[in-house]
Structure formats: C-alpha cells, structure tokens
Amino acid sequence: MKRTTFNLALAATFAFLMFIGCTNNKTQTQEPAQEETAAAVSFEEVLKTRRSVRHYDSTKTISEAEVRELLIATQEAPSWANQQPSKYYVAMSPEKVSAVQELVGERNKQNVAGAPVLIVSTYEKGKSGFFNGNQTNEVGDGWGAYDNGLSNAYFILMARAKGFDTLIMGMRDSEKLRELFNIPENEAVMAVISLGYRAGEPRQPTHRPLEEVAQFF
Ligand SMILES: Cc1cc2nc3c(=O)[nH]c(=O)nc-3n(C[C@H](O)[C@H](O)[C@H](O)COP(=O)(O)O)c2cc1C
C-alpha cells in the first residue's frame, strides 16, 4: 500500500516537472520577440542616431505615459551623494506648449514648432556639492548643474531608444518660465527640452578629433 502511494507520488512529481518544463519552453518560444526588440536598437545605435532635431512631425502625438517612462529613466542617472536635484516641468497641453514656445527665442520657437511636448529642466540649489548646507569644494552648485546635465542625458538617450527625438535648448527666458510653472527660487532653471518625432533627417555635427580633447598618460 505504502509502495503504491510512493509510486503515485513519484508519478505525480514527474508529471508536474514535465508540465513545468513544457510551460517554460512555451515561455521561451514566446519571449524572443522582446529580445529581438532590445537587440534591434543597440546602445551604439542610440548614441549615433540621437541628434538635435530641429524639425518635428506635427501630426504625431506623445502620451503622458510615454513621457513618464522617459522621466523614470532619468532616475537611474547618478547624482552627487544621490541628491537627485533635477526636476522636470512638462508642458503637454496645447496652451502650455505654445506658452513655452514663446520663451525659447525666435529661432528655437520655429525649430520646435511641431514638437508635442516641451519640458523645462531645473535643479534644486544647495543640494549636490553640499553637506549640511556647507559647500564641499570649489565647484559648489556646479555639481547640481552637472547632475542636471546627466539626468537630461538619460532623458534624451532613452527618448531616442524609444524612437523619439529631442532638442536641448539653453536659449530660453528663465524668469518667464519660472513664472509660468511657479518654479520656486531655490531651483535653477536650466534647459528646455523638446520631445517629438523627427520630420526628415537631422544635421550631422562634426566632432573634434580625440587628440584635441583627451590626453593619455
Ligand atoms: C546645454 C545645451 C544648450 C543648447 N542650446 C541649444 C539651443 O538653444 N538651440 C539649438 O538649436 N540647439 C541647442 N543645443 C544643441 C547643440 O547645438 C547640439 O547639441 C550640438 O550642435 C551637437 O549636435 P547634436 O546634438 O546633433 O549631436 C544645445 C545643447 C546643449 C547641450
């Protein structure tokens, strides 16, 4: 009797293991699509195809969920003592987008005319580069700007990886943007970043020879 029970248990275990094996195989045969997608856009390709885009397809829109995904990517960026000083003010409604367009200078305004999203990037002062309110070295709030640039870099690269395009704009009216979004005084207003889809191929910049910018010792 005991032997039969043992055999039954053994058979049941075997059947269960077989079942697990089958479901695992099934999962494996269903998964490659994801791997292919990941492989389709390599990091190098993201770096090479990310360009400042100054002509956008105004027929395409971007959802809030898509922008959130890009902002979540910025949270992976390193920052001074993990201070995470960067903040983002996202203009998505047509009214807010056109209000921001008015504050980036005439040339930029024309260049980002078709972009559905414009984002103001700031950083909180007195965080990165400071311990207990004291500046730790000569760079001071420069570390906040540094962290903000890194955060922006994650944003624009993830945007490209997801098929979007961007333009970082340093030409902007920081005080009027501060008013528009109620940005507190303890935040430094940095770049405005457009987000959209390219209409045509962007200009390819030239790059300085490596010998001019790096020295090896
Ligand atoms: C901090 C910063 C400010 C910039 N400001 C502007 C701007 O106001 N208008 C503009 O058309 N491009 C602006 N750019 C884009 C640069 O001109 C561009 O990155 C550079 O020419 C290299 O081209 P690429 O981005 O296609 O590689 C800015 C870029 C950075 C990083």
The ligand as an SDF file (V2000), in Angstrom:
LIG
                    3D

 31 33  0  0  0  0  0  0  0  0999 V2000
   23.3340   72.9370  -22.8820 C   0  0  0  0  0  0  0  0  0  0  0  0
   22.9350   72.9400  -24.3270 C   0  0  0  0  0  0  0  0  0  0  0  0
   22.2420   74.0190  -24.8520 C   0  0  0  0  0  0  0  0  0  0  0  0
   21.8210   74.0060  -26.1840 C   0  0  0  0  0  0  0  0  0  0  0  0
   21.0530   75.0400  -26.6660 N   0  0  0  0  0  0  0  0  0  0  0  0
   20.5630   74.9840  -27.9210 C   0  0  0  0  0  0  0  0  0  0  0  0
   19.6420   75.9570  -28.3950 C   0  0  0  0  0  0  0  0  0  0  0  0
   19.2190   76.8660  -27.6770 O   0  0  0  0  0  0  0  0  0  0  0  0
   19.2160   75.8460  -29.6820 N   0  0  0  0  0  0  0  0  0  0  0  0
   19.6220   74.8350  -30.5060 C   0  0  0  0  0  0  0  0  0  0  0  0
   19.1850   74.7970  -31.6610 O   0  0  0  0  0  0  0  0  0  0  0  0
   20.4790   73.8860  -30.0740 N   0  0  0  0  0  0  0  0  0  0  0  0
   20.9390   73.9240  -28.8060 C   0  0  0  0  0  0  0  0  0  0  0  0
   21.7540   72.9100  -28.3470 N   0  0  0  0  0  0  0  0  0  0  0  0
   22.0820   71.7880  -29.2120 C   0  0  0  0  0  0  0  0  0  0  0  0
   23.5330   71.8280  -29.6950 C   0  0  0  0  0  0  0  0  0  0  0  0
   23.6880   72.8260  -30.6520 O   0  0  0  0  0  0  0  0  0  0  0  0
   23.8790   70.4300  -30.2540 C   0  0  0  0  0  0  0  0  0  0  0  0
   23.8420   69.5030  -29.2210 O   0  0  0  0  0  0  0  0  0  0  0  0
   25.2650   70.3840  -30.9210 C   0  0  0  0  0  0  0  0  0  0  0  0
   25.2950   71.2010  -32.0610 O   0  0  0  0  0  0  0  0  0  0  0  0
   25.6480   68.9530  -31.3410 C   0  0  0  0  0  0  0  0  0  0  0  0
   24.6750   68.3980  -32.2010 O   0  0  0  0  0  0  0  0  0  0  0  0
   23.8910   67.0570  -31.8260 P   0  0  0  0  0  0  0  0  0  0  0  0
   23.0820   67.3270  -30.5910 O   0  0  0  0  0  0  0  0  0  0  0  0
   23.0170   66.7630  -33.0070 O   0  0  0  0  0  0  0  0  0  0  0  0
   24.8930   65.9910  -31.5920 O   0  0  0  0  0  0  0  0  0  0  0  0
   22.1650   72.9140  -27.0170 C   0  0  0  0  0  0  0  0  0  0  0  0
   22.8490   71.8160  -26.4720 C   0  0  0  0  0  0  0  0  0  0  0  0
   23.2110   71.8150  -25.1400 C   0  0  0  0  0  0  0  0  0  0  0  0
   23.8850   70.5900  -24.5680 C   0  0  0  0  0  0  0  0  0  0  0  0
  1  2  1  0
  2  3  1  0
  2 30  2  0
  3  4  2  0
  4  5  1  0
  4 28  1  0
  5  6  2  0
  6  7  1  0
  6 13  1  0
  7  8  2  0
  7  9  1  0
  9 10  1  0
 10 11  2  0
 10 12  1  0
 12 13  2  0
 13 14  1  0
 14 15  1  0
 14 28  1  0
 15 16  1  0
 16 17  1  0
 16 18  1  0
 18 19  1  0
 18 20  1  0
 20 21  1  0
 20 22  1  0
 22 23  1  0
 23 24  1  0
 24 25  2  0
 24 26  1  0
 24 27  1  0
 28 29  2  0
 29 30  1  0
 30 31  1  0
M  END
$$$$
